Amino acid sequence: MSGTRGPRRVRAEVDHMRCVSNAMCVTIAPGVFAHNDQRQSEVVDSEGGTPEAIIEAAENCPTSAITVTDAVTGETLFP
């Protein structure tokens, strides 16, 4: 079947000016997010979790410090 797409790939970015080290993202998607030396979250592997888990992590960030985009189209998925 031509024109079919594979599973959605997403890219996450953490705004360190907004991150307050709540760690919900690390709890929800530990293969994607980890704390850096300043105890702020950062993306360690954009493909370390499902797109659904990455979006859930972003949705649960209390300061909306995580932006999720479609890795192919660049479309903003969250916020």
C-alpha positions in Angstrom: 0.0 0.0 0.0 1.7 3.2 -1.1 1.6 6.4 0.9 1.4 4.7 4.3 3.4 6.2 7.1 5.2 4.4 9.8 4.7 5.1 13.5 4.8 8.8 14.4 8.2 10.0 15.5 8.4 13.0 17.9 11.0 15.3 19.1 11.0 16.9 22.6 12.8 19.9 23.9 13.1 21.2 27.5 13.1 24.9 28.2 15.6 25.2 31.0 14.3 28.7 31.9 11.0 27.1 32.8 12.1 23.7 34.2 11.7 23.4 38.0 13.1 19.9 38.4 9.7 18.3 39.2 10.9 15.1 37.5 7.4 14.0 36.3 8.9 13.6 32.8 11.7 11.4 34.1 9.1 9.3 35.9 6.8 9.0 32.9 9.4 8.6 30.2 12.7 7.6 31.8 14.3 6.4 28.6 13.7 9.9 27.1 14.4 12.3 29.9 17.0 12.5 32.7 18.3 15.1 35.1 21.4 17.0 34.1 24.1 18.3 36.6 21.8 21.2 37.5 19.0 18.8 38.3 16.9 20.0 35.4 15.4 17.6 32.9 16.9 17.2 29.5 16.2 14.9 26.5 18.7 12.0 26.4 17.1 9.9 23.7 14.2 11.2 21.6 13.4 7.6 20.6 13.7 6.2 24.1 10.0 6.1 24.7 6.7 6.0 22.8 5.3 9.2 21.3 2.4 8.8 23.7 4.7 8.6 26.8 6.6 11.7 25.6 3.4 13.7 25.1 2.1 12.5 28.5 5.3 13.6 30.1 4.9 17.0 28.5 1.3 17.3 29.6 2.3 16.5 33.2 5.0 19.1 33.4 3.8 21.7 35.9 5.5 24.6 34.1 4.9 23.5 30.5 8.7 23.4 30.0 8.5 20.6 27.4 7.6 21.2 23.8 6.8 18.2 21.6 6.9 18.3 17.8 6.4 15.8 15.0 9.9 14.9 13.9 9.0 14.7 10.3 6.6 17.6 9.7 7.7 19.9 12.5 4.1 20.3 13.6 3.8 21.3 17.3 2.0 18.5 19.2 2.3 20.0 22.7 1.6 22.6 24.0 
